[in-house]
Amino acid sequence: MTLSTYFMEATYLIASILFVFALKGMSHPETARRGMFLAEGGMLAAIIGTLIGVHILTSAWILAGLTIGSIIGAWMAIFVPMTAMPQRTALSHAFGALAAALVGVGEFAVRGGEMPAITRGALGFEVMLGALTTTGSLIAAGKLQGIIRGKPIQFKGQSIVNLLTFLAMATFFVIYLAHPEDAAVFYTLLALSFVFGVMLVIPIGSADMPVVMSLLNSYAGLAAAATGFVLGNNVLIIAGTLDGFSGFILSVLMCKAMNRSITNVLFGGFGASIAEATSTVDGVMREISMDDAAMQLAFASRVIFVPGYGLATAQAQHAVRELAELLEDRGVSVKYAIHPVAGRMPGHMNVLLAEANVPYSSLYEMEQINPEFPTTDVAVVIGANDVVNPDARDNPKSLIAGMPILEVDRAKSVIVLKRGQGRGFSGLENPLFFKSCTSMLYGDAKSTLTHLAQAVQHV
Amino acid sequence: MNPAVLIASVYVFALAAFLGYQVISRVPPLLHTPLMSATNAISGISLIGSLVLAGDPHYPRFAHILGFIAVTAATINVVGGFGITDRMLKMFNKRKTEARPEAK
């Protein structure tokens, strides 16, 4: 080992340690930012270490790649709106996975035949995970951006086609292990993995995106870890594994928050065939006038806002904060109840409300806030549906039975802001909307909230 | 990769997995979105693999082109990921100074 190699390895060790510190900092909003600076420093050290360690400082390809990547990355970091965060994250998973897959292909092209069996296995995993995460994430981003239909795309015999694709992929993986010099086999494996990524994500509906995002996050990390095994590079293994496990933990949390298993999310095609399980509800939905709603809010002593994906689509986060501030000025206690799967990715609602300057001390998790609903005067549901559906708790036959919900129906009165009378994403009827204490305010969430704020000022 | 190196790598993997589990299960749901974009940026470390592919003069041109695309993709991930994570965390931090008296 030369001196520069030792230097390179030292930067890798430093980077690994700094990455762990960075994630440790994430345990509190106050330390999180400092933690990320450490991670950025670690990354920079590892890059410089590599460039010096392998004497490749002058390659035009590298300079071009770093420059173009930095420009696009910086552009995304500065200009992507917070409401588009799920799409951006999905795209970013795609880029990370693509890099891992391409490194795999490159390694195969350069020294494919002479690899020992174990390295071949790691390379196979790297390319499979990388490729399927790339296409899967692109499809997810397309769905979140609305380029691809958000409803599950399903056809007859889909699960069989998926299974066959998976089996074909597994078979070619095994063949590749036996015939590592055969380029045709390797590239078929690559192509099948790209196809499988598409097949995996198209049947999944938008409401299940939090789970899918977390899983893709996990796969992208594991692909990087597999790259580490191929290259015998520990910092890649460590960083990739941290990412892989982070995604895995999030997937488990998201599934728990929906009371569903990962297999059910991936292969259930939720929201496609629900006609038979929808309960019929007696009663009518009662509409309320803007002034009456404002009156209720203004004279309440405790109000809880319950944001859902509708808040994000209407970009109503600032409007809700303005209304909340007016209420607080009148002495009303205002809290926000955040369901773990509200929105399209883990923590989606928290980020949106933080953007609108809502103090994070007034954001409450489901377990903390549920006991407070019975003493709450008005619960305002903004574009949320399934996460407040009492059927999940009361009706064992419901499709979402057992899913933990925000117990909004226990509040003294409920105001639901909704775009129209239609059902939510899942297509399930929501008995909450028919309760006598519930009143509905139809319209775009943002303009409704703005009008409510004006009305409150005139009370 | 000789067996000794492989075994060492498996140790690294197992310990990193354990450490990751310990550290990440302490992250509050409040920060799950920044967590995801941060870990994603960190896994952009595959950039260093891409650098070798794009820059090693002994490799064929095909590898350089693949490496170039990989470097670009990974850099987008690193720069974009860290940038946006910081933008998000900044919003969470602003509270301290601007916190309204009503908010405890």
Interface residues (C-beta under 8 A of the other chain):
Chain A: A15 F19 V20 A22 L23 K24 M26 S27 H28 P29 E30 A32 R33 M36 A39 E40 M43 A46 I47 T50 L51 V54 I56 S59 W61 I62 A64 G65 L66 I68 G69 S70 I72 G73 A74 M76 A77 I78 V80 M82 M85 R88 T89 S92 H93 F95 G96 L98 A99 A100 L102 V103 V105 G106 E107 A109 V110 P116 I118 T119 M213 S214 N217 A220 G221 A223 A224 A225 T227 G228 F229 L231 G232 N233 N234 V235 L236 I237 I238 A239 G240 T241 L242 D243 G244 F245 S246 G247 I249 L250 L253 E325 E328 S333 V334 I338 P340 M345 P346 G347 H348 N350 V351 A354 E355 N357 P359 Y360 S361 S362 L363 E365
Chain B: M1 N2 V5 L6 S9 V12 F13 A16 A17 L19 G20 Y21 V23 I24 S25 R26 V27 P28 P29 L30 L31 H32 T33 P34 L35 M36 S37 A38 T39 N40 A41 I42 S43 G44 I45 S46 L47 I48 G49 S50 L51 V52 L53 A54 G55 D56 P57 Y59 P60 F62 A63 H64 I65 L66 G67 F68 I69 A70 V71 T72 A73 A74 T75 I76 N77 V78 V79 G80 G81 F82 G83 I84 T85 D86 R87 M88 L89 K90 M91 F92 N93 K94 R95 K96 E98 A99 R100 E102 A103 K104
